[in-house]
Amino acid sequence: MTDPKPWAFELEAYIREGEPGQAKKSRDWSCAIGLQAVDGLTPSKYLLATAREHIEGGLTIEQVQKRIAAYYDRRNERTHWELENEEADVVSSRIAMILGEGSFTFSPAEWKSIHGRLFKGLVKGAGAYRKGNMTKKEWVLKGDTVRYASWHTIPETVEYDFDQERRFSYRGLTKREVTHHVASFVSGIWQIHPFCEGNTRATAVFIIKYLNSMGIEVGNEPFAANSWYFRNALVRANYTNIDKGVYETSRYLEQFFENALLGECHELRNRYLHIDWADSERLVDEPEDATPQVAPQVAPQVGQLLAILGEEEVSLREITDRLGLSDRKNIMQNYVNPALEAGLVERTVPDKPNSRLQKYRKKHL
């Protein structure tokens, strides 16, 4: 398992010691906030304080959302970091609201509705299928991409997968068999990637609601603490490159759901999913005394940096352009420096960190 995130300590007490209603709200908030790591986003301290008020009964979830909206409306000029905080805060509050609702319908319309509710006003085309094909550079694939569904076939592909799931019977299955089937279903609909942005978060919320509707309790800890692993596991479940000897595998995703649904304790480390991990053919779990010679677990921002570097030597200005960001201080603090400290990236001019000729490149694992 991964170490708890800093914000997790602030909510954990409600789960352990709070009233049943407080514990449920805290689990929902933990999951909602943790899912922001999928896109490298971090909630603000203001959101955490507001979430605590909601958990303790001082605010309704509607009041939470109004307060967050007012908080950012007052800030006329915002840094890029504050804009990312805003998305994390707004989407977290919306996820907490949806998870707290008892209503649910298993349908593509529900999935689209969830996406629209999460990203309205934040993402162009929220709640609508994309109108173009897409690729995404993935750190675990050394910059390669999953082949997502053609945008022309999205409605038919989504309906087919949902129809197959409707026809599937869980009767007589063991809980482990149920868990593995769920992993397969989630992998299939995620590969379609029907939305322009926010696919993983919308899919996670949808599947939690779906499982709850069938009376299956979902442990919040894997989604709260390992959401980026969840995304990387989906990537590995949908990627094959025969020339490189890499084949799609569902075992990482199955172990994620075994933790979530069966209470197992697989160690969910992103490094195990990298296609260059030396022991990638072994099961993820290792003896306690094993010491694999691999890179440490990295934050989502570092993964994004590694993906854009590829096999090139890239300047800070080029990194800024490729990330689509403008705050170089933020990039150094949250992307470059952590990658340097983890030994995943190196300077081309190591003796002169501030050299105008400085570039950055990946170290081979």
N, C-alpha and C positions, 0 to 999 in steps of 0.2 A: 504494500500500500504506500501511497505517497504521504509525505508529511502534511499536516493540516495547513491550509492557507491562513495568513494572519487574521483575516476577518472571521474565520471559522470559530476561533476561540470566543468571539463576542456572542455567537449564537448557540454554541454548544451547550451552555448552561441551561438554556430554555428546553432543549431536547432532553437533557438528563433529569432536570429537576422541576420543570414547569408543569403547569396543568396540561391535561390532554390537548385542549385547544391551542395553548401556547406552543406545545411541542410540535403539533401539526403545522402551524404557521412558520415555526422556525425551520422545520425540514423543507417546507416549500421555498422559503427565502434562501436557504443554503443551496438548494438545487438551482434556483433562479440566478443567484450571483455566480455560482461556480460555472455555469454554462457560458458565461461571458468570456472565459478563458479560451474558448474555441476560436475566437477572433482576436485574442490578445488584449482584451479590454479589462479594465479594473474599475470597480465601483468607487464612488467617492465616500469619504467619511460622513458626509451629509446623508447619503442614502442609508448607511448603516445605522446612524442615529434615528432616522425616520422609520426604518424597518423595526427597530427595537420598540418604538412607540406603538407600532401596529401590533406587534406580537403581544405587548402588554395590555392591549385593548384601548389605548388612548386615541387611536386613529382608525378609521375604516380604511380599506384598501383604496377606495375612491378618493378619500382625503389625502392618502399618501401620494397618489398620482397627481392630484392638483398641487400639492405642496412642491413636488419635484419640478413640475412644469413652471411654477411661479419662481422657484429658485433660479432656474436657468434663464427665464425671461428677464430677470433683473440684471443679468450679466450681458451687457451689450457687446463687449469685445471679449472674445474667448481665444485662448491658445488652442493649438491642436490637441493638446493633452486634455483640456477641459471639454472639447467636443467629443473626445472618446469617452470621457467620464459621463457625459450626458447620455450617450447611447447606452452605455452599460447601466446607468441608473434607470433610464426610462424602460428599457427592455426587461431589466430585472423585476421592476414593479409590475410590469404586464404579465410576465411569466408567473409571478407569485399570485396574481389575481386569477389567472386561468387555472392554475393547479388547485386553487382553493374552491373552484366551482365544481358542483357535482354533475353538471350536464355534460353529455358527450354523445356523439354519433360517429360510428365507424364509416367514414366516407371520404372520398377525395375533397368534397366540399368543406368538410371539417378541417382537413389539413390546410387547405387554402385559407380558410377563415382564421386559423391560428396564426399563420404567417402574416396575414393582413393586420390582425390585432397587435402582433408583436412589433411590427416594423412600420406601421402607418406614420407618415411624416418623417421617417428616417431613411427609408430605402425606396427608390423609385420603383414603381410596379409592385408594391407590397400587396400580397394576396392575389397576385396574378401570375400565370405561367410566363416564363421568359420567352422573348421573341428573337432569339439568336443562340448560336452555339457558344460554348465556353470551354476554357481550360484553366487550370490552376496549378501553379508550380508547388510541389510538395517536398518538404524537407526529407521525409522518410523515403521518398523516391529519388533523391538526389536531383531535384528540380524537374522531374518528369510529372506528367499529369494523369489522372484517371480519365478514361474515355467515358464521358457522360452521354446521356441519351440525346439524340438529335431533337432540336426544339420542335421540328415538324411532327414528331410522333409522341410528344409528351402526354397529351390527353388520353390517347389510346393505351400507352404503356402504363400510365398510372392506373387507369380503370382495370386493365388486365391484372396487375399485381393485387389490387384490392379485391377483385372478383375471386382470384385464386385463394386469397386469405379468407374470404367469406365462406368459401366451400370447404375449407380445412376444418377438420374436427379434432379438438383437443381431448376428446373423451378417451380415457384409458391410458393416456400418456403419463409417464413419470414426470416429476417436476423438472428433472434434468433434460428430458426430451422436449418439454415445453420451452425451456430456456433456450435450447439450441435452435428450435424452430423460430422463436421470436428473433433471435440474432439473424437468422437467414432472411426473414421478412424485412427487418429494418435495413439490412444491407441492400436488399433489392430495391426498395423504394428510394433509399438515399442515393443510389447510383444514378437514378433518373435525374436528380438535381433539377427539379422543375422550376425553381425560383432563381432570380439573378443573384441574390445574396441571402444569407441567413438560413440556408437549407438545414444545416446541422442542428441549430437551435430549435427551429420549427419542428424538425423530425423528432428530436428528443422530447419536446413537450407533448407532441402527438402520441408517441409510443407510451409515455408515462400515463397519459389519460386513458389510452386503450387498455393497458394492462390493469389499471385501477378499475375500469369498467367491467373487467372479467373477474374481479375479486382477487387480483394478484397484487400483493404488497411489494412495492419497489423501494429498496433501500436507497436513501438519498445520497449516501456517502460517495459511491462511485461517480455519480453525475456532479456532485458538489466539488469533489477533489480531483477528478480525473477526466474532465470533459475534453481536454485536448487529446488525451489518450483515446477516448471514445472516437473522436474524429479520425485520428491516425489509424485506428483499428478498422474503421469503415473504408479508409483508403486502401489498406492492405488486403481487405476482403474483395476489392474490386479492381485489382491491378495485376496484369500478367505481362511479362516481357521475356519471351522465350529465348531471344538472343542473349539476354543477360542472365538467364537461368532463374528468373524470378516468377513465381506463380501465385495467383490469388490464394489467400488462406483465411479461413473464418475463425481460426483458433483464438486469435487475440480478442476478437469481438465476443466470442463465446465466453472467454474467461472474464471479460468485463461484465457480461450479464450473469455469469455464475456468482460473481461478487454481489451484484445488485439484487438478484432474485433468490439465490440459495444461501447467501451469507458467507460465501467462501472468501478466502483471503489471498487470492493470487496477487503477486506483486505487479502492479501496473506501471511499468516503466517505459517511457517513450523510446528509449534507446533500443529496446528489444525489437521494435518494429522497423527500425532502419534497415534498408535492404543490404547495407554493407556490414551489419552486425555480424561479428565473426561466428557466433553460434546460432545463427538464425534458423538452422534446421532442427535445433533442440526445442523442447517445450520451454515455455517462458519461465516456469517455476524452476528455481535452482536450489541446491542445498544451502543452508545458512552459511556454511563456511566457504562457499564459492566466491571467488573474486574475479569477475570477468574483466578483461582488459578492454574496456569500452569507454566511450565518452559518458559523462554524467548526464542525468536527466536535465532537459533544458526547458526554458520558458517558451511560450508560443512566439514571443517577439524574436527570440534567437532562432527558432525554427524558420520564421519568415525570412530572416536575414540570410540564413544558410541557403534557402531556396533561391533567393535572387542572386546570390553570388555565383552559384553553379560552379564552373571550373575556371572562372575568370578572376582577374585582379581588378577590383572596383574601388573608385575613390568615394569619399564621403558624399560629395555632391551627386555622384551617380546613384549611390545608395538612397539618398534623399529623393531623387526623381523616381527611382523604381518602386519605392515604398509609397509614393504619392503623398509624402509628408513634407512639412516645411520647417519644423522645429529641430534644428540640428543638435541642440543640447539634449532634447528628449531622445533622439536617435542614438547618440553616444551613450547616454545613461541607461537606456532600456534595451537597446539592441546590440550595439558594438561592444561596449565594455563587458557585459555579461558573457558574450561569446568569446572575448579575449581571455577573460578570467577562467572560463571553462575549458580553455585549450582547444576550442573548436575552430577558431579563426586566428590568423596571425597577420602582423603588419609586414608590408614589403620593405619598409625602412625601419627596422626594429630599434635602431639606436637613436632615431630622431622622431619620437611620436608625433610632433607637431610639424613635421616637414610638409612643405607645400606639394611635394611629390608623393605623399603617403597614399597608399592603397591598401586594401584588405583582401585576403583570400582564405579559402577554407584549408584547414589541415585535414589530411586524410586520416580516417579512423584507423 
